[in-house]
Amino acid sequence: MLPFDITEYQSRLLKTRNLMEKAGLDVLLITDPANMNYLSGYDAWSFYVHQMMIVDIHESQPIWIGRFMDAPAAKVTTWMTEDHIIGYPDVFVHSNTLHPMQFIGDFLHKKGMQANRIGVEMDHYYFSAKAFEELKRSLPDAQFLSGDLLVNQVRMIKSDQEITYMQRAAKLAEIAMYNGVQTVRSGNRECDAAAMIYYHMISGTKEYGGDYPAIVPLLPTGERTSIPHLTWSDRTFQEGEGVIIELAGCYKRYHVPMARTVSIGTPSTELLRISSIAIEGINRVLQEVKPGMTCGDVELVWRHSLKAHGIEKESRLGYSVGVNYPPDWGEHTASIRRGDQTVLEPNMTFHIIPGLWFDRSGVEISETIRVTETGCETFTNFPRELIINSSFTLEDQGEIS
């Protein structure tokens, strides 16, 4: 069963074709699996080999091209008819002499697209330099243009059904965070906390389970909390350490990230100080966010809050999120940072992550939000505070179980 009604996919495709027309594109070649999923529903762990979705500005359906053994996945997860699903032979996979873009180029030539203005997603993880060179070699008469972020722009404003999926992802994030926090105890291993997080984010609730997230749980500990994006090891937690947990619940590929900082036992004076600054800042931001503001306006609220404490932060405050695949849950469009002129609209969704990282300590306390008609609301309902795990109980979490 498709995650969305066919009419929603067709509406997304129409918006994409409208942007293609404005950009002067006849054809858009999509290789980002999140954009494939968004336009078609395609969902399989096949992005480790080359695959592509072709959007012809005049066609009512896209065309999916991928490895022959993955074509059945396209047939069962997408809304397209079977004649729009093409598999290439396995001889093109990881070959020294053949490349899937040769097959795709030949297909485009036979479809009469060899001299078109073709947009490609040049700046992401799944379209290599060699793939682009092979495509250009196969279609020497085509004019290749950047199609970067074209579909991503359409993705920014979520439908009601997308919001529902993110609300479910939020519940998965809450459950995973609660159980992860419970495992962050002196004498337990970091890897056991990561395993507990994974178990609960996937097993979920009695009503629904979760998908694999686009980013693994991040778990910097002790002095390493000064370094974002570290994962876990098999060392044991020690009394007095701080631990950052950053994770995301994922449902139908829709992500709701959340970060919290845990103190194992009595927190240090420094951890108390910097966590209070982060909490004060994010609370001010959440109070101020409303439609019509720019992303830069939102960042300014955070910057002013930090300035009162003599702190300047180089990195962005947040970014748009939604449907995605490894290695990132961000949409790569709007960023909550100085100078970003993206105007907030209802049903845009952002991960607001006020991380503060210093030489030997750090803190993260984040929220994923939906912009509403009058302000914003958080997807998760989890204490926005420094968590002292010796006193953190299920009662703190209300309905989480």
N, C-alpha and C positions, 0 to 999 in steps of 0.2 A: 504494500500500500504506500502510495506517495505521501511524503510529509505535508505537502500542500496541494490544494486544488489545482488542476491544470490551468484554470483561468489566471491564477496568480503567477505561474511560470510564464504564461503568455504575456501578461502585463509587464513582467520584468524584461522579457525579450523586446517588447515594443519600446520601452524606455531606453534600452540599450541601442536599438536601431536608430532611435531619434538622436542619441548622442553621436552615433557613428555618422549620421548625415551631417551634423554640425561640424564634425571633424574632417569631413570629406573622405570618409572610408567606404569602400564598396564591400569589403570583407574584413572581419575581425577574427584573428586566430587566437583562441584562448587556451592557455596551458596551465594557468593557476587552478588547482583542483577545487578551491573554494568558489571560484567564479563558475566553474563547470557545474558544481553542485547547485549553486544559486539559480542558474538558468535552466537546469535540466533535472536535478535530483540525483545525478550520478554520484555514487558513494561506494568506493572500494579502495583498498590499500594497493593501488596500482600505480601511484605517482612516482615510484622509483624507476619506472621505465617511461619512455616518451609517449605522451598521449596528447590529444588536441581536440578542441571543439571549434567547429567552423560556423561562424554566423555570417550568412549572406544577407545583405541589407534588404533584399527583395524576397527572401524565403520565410515561410511561416514557422519553420522548425530549424533548429541547429542540426549539424551533423557531428557525430562523435566518431573519432578515429583513435584506436588504441590497439594494444596487443590482442591477437586473436583469442587467446584464452580468457581475456577480460571482457570480450564483447557480450557474453551472457550476463555479466553484471550490469552492463548498460541496458540490456533488455529488461531486466527486472527492477532496476532502480530509477529509470527515467520515464518521461512521458512521451518521448519520441517514438515514431513508428520504426519497425525493424529495418526498413530501407535507408534510414538515416543513421544506422549504426554499422560501422565498417571496422573490421579487424585486419591487422597486418600480420603476415607470417612470422614465425618465431626466428627465422633466419636474420631478421633485422635487429634482434635483441642482443645488445652487448657484442656486436660484431666489429671486427677490425676493418672490414671491407664494405659493409652495408650500414645504412643509418635509416631510422624510421622517417626522417624528414625527406629522404629520397622517395619513399612510398607516398608520403603526404603531398609532396610537390607534384608527383606524377598524377595523383588523384585530382588536385586543384587544376592542373593543366587540362585533364580530360573534361572537367566541369566548365571549362572556358574561363577560368579565373587567372590565367597566366599573365595577363597584362593589366590587372586591376590595381587599384590603390589599396594595399593590404596593411592592416594594422596588426602589430604583434605586441605581446606583453614582454617588453624587453628587460624590465628590471625586477625580476623576482627569482625565486629559488629553482624553478622547474624548467626553465628555458635556457639552455647552455649556449655559450659562444659557438660551439661546434654545431649545435642544432640550427642556429641562425645562419651560419655559413653554408651548411648543407641545403637549407631552404632557399637561400639566395642563388646557390648554384643550380638548383632544380628549376627555379623560376626566374631566369635572367631578365625577362621583360617586365616583371612586376615592379611597382614602386612601393617599397616597404616604408611604413611610417610607424611612429610609436602609438600603441594602443594602451599604454600604461594607465592603470587605475580607472579605465573607462567604466567597466562593470562595477568596480569597487565604489565608484561614486553613486551608482544606482542603489547599492547595498546599504548606504548610510541611514536612510529613513526606513525603519522597520514596520512591517505590517502587524496587525493585531495578532496573527498566528505566530509570527516570529517572536513577539513579546511574550506570548504564552510559553513558547519553548525556552526562552531565556529565564522565565520565572521558574520553570522546572529545573533548569541548570543551576539556578541560584539555590534551590533547596538541596541539590546534590553538593554544592560547594559548602553550605552550612554543615551538612552531616559530615563531610570529609574533614572540614576544619575542626569541628568539635572532637572527633575521634583522633585526629592527628595531635591536637593539643594534649589530649589525655595520655598520649604515648610519650610526649616530651617530658620525661622524668629522669632524674639523676640515676645513672646505672643502666638505662635503656640505650639501645643503639639507634643511631640516626637512620639506618636502613630499615629498622623495624617501624619507625614513625612513617617513613615514606611508604612502606608496604601497607600500613593501616590506612593511610590517606587514599592510596590507590584502591584498596578493597572497597571502601565506603563510597568513593565517588563513582564507582562502576556498579556495585550492587544496589546502591540507591535506596529507594523506598519499596513498600509492598506494591505500589501502583506502577512504578516505572524505574528502570535502571538507567545508567549513564553510558556515554560513549568515552573512548579514549580522548584525553585532552591534547591540544596541539602543542603544549609545553608540559614537561614533566614537573612534578612538585619541586619547588625550590626551597632549600633548607639550610641557608648559611647559619653557622653557629659560633658563639663566643666572639673572639676578635674578628672572625670571618664575616660577621654581620656587617662589617664595613665594605664588603664586596658583594654587590648584587649579582644574581644569576648563578650562584653556586648551587649544586644539587646536594647530595648526601654522600656519606662514607659509612664504614662499619665501626667507627669510633663510638664510644659511649658518651652520653650527655653528662655534664658535670654540674654540681650544685653551684648556683650563682651565675651561670651562663645565661645570656640572652639568645633567643632562637627566632629567626624570621621564617614564617611559613607563608609561601605564596603558591596558590593553586587556582584551579578553575573547575567548576562543574561544567559538564558538557552534555547537552541533550540535542539529538538530531543535528549534531555538528555545531550547535550554537553554544557559545561560551559565556560564562559569567565568572571572571576572575575576582579573587579576594586575597588580601594579605593581612596578616596579623603578626604581632611580635609577642613572644612569650618570655617570661622570666622564670627560670628554674629556681624556685625559692625566692628569697628576698632580693628585689632588684637593686642594682647599684644606683647611686645618686645620679650618675650621668645618664643611665637608661631612663630613669624617671624624668629627668629634665628634657631630654630630646623627644621622648614619646609625648610629653604634654604639649610641646611645640607642634609636633605633627598633628595631634588630635585637634588642637585649637585651629590650625590652618585648614584642615579638611572640613571641619564643622562650618567655618566661615564660608568656604567655597560652596558647600552644599546649600547653605542658606541663600547665597547670592545667585546661583545658576538659574537662568530663565531664558525662554526663547527670545531671539533678537540679539542676545549678546554674541560676541565673537569668541572663538577659542582663546584668542589673546586677552580679551577682557577677563575671562575666567582665571587665566594664569596670573593676571595682575593682582587679583584678590589674594591669591596664595603668596605672591611675591611680597606684597605689603605686610601680610601677616608674619612672614619670616623676617622682614626687615626690622620689625619691632624688637626682634631678639638678636639682631646683629648677624643674621645668616643670609647668605646668597646661595642659590641652588642653580647649578648649570643645566641639569637635565630637565626634560619636559615633565609636566605634571600628569599627563594622561594622554589617551588616544582612543579612537573609536574601535569598538569591538563588535563581534557578531559571529557569523558562520566562518569556520576556518579549519585548516589541516596543519599538521606539523610542517615547519618548526615554529609557527607563530600564531597567536590568537588575535593579533591586531589587524585592523582592516587596511592600514597603510595610507589612509586618507587624511583625516583631520587629527591634529595633535594639539593638546592643551599646552601651548607654549607661546612665548612672546612673538608677536608678529603674525600669528596664524589668523587670517581673516575669515575663516569658515564661520558662517552664521548658524547658531544653534536653532534647530527646529524640533517640534514635538516628535517623539519616537526616534530621535537619534540616541544612541547608547554609547557610553564612554566608561573606560576604566580609569578612575581617578586614583593615582598612586603617589601620595606624598611621602616618598622615601627620603630619609636623611642619612647620609653616609659620611662618617668621619674616619680619622686614621685608624682607630681601634674599636669602633663600635658603630652600630647603625640601627635604624628602626624603619619599619614599613607598616602602615595601617591604611588599607585601601578599600575603596568601594566601587562597584559597578553601578552606574546610574542610567535611568531613562529620563530624557528631557520631556516634561509634561507641558500642558497648555499654559501653566502659570509658574512653573519652577522645575523641580526635578524630584525624583524618588529613587531610593536605593532598591536594588533587587533583593539583596540579602538582609536578614534581620539577625545581626550578630553583634555582641558588645563591641563598640568602637572605643577600645581602651587597651592599655598595656595589660596583658593577661598574666596574672601570677598563678601558675598552674597548681600550686599547693592548695589554693582556695577556689579553684575554678570547677564548678559542678554542673550537672545536668540542669539543675533548676535555673541556672543563668541563661539557659537556652530556650526556655519555653517549650515549644512543640517539637524541638529537634530530638530525634531518637535514632 
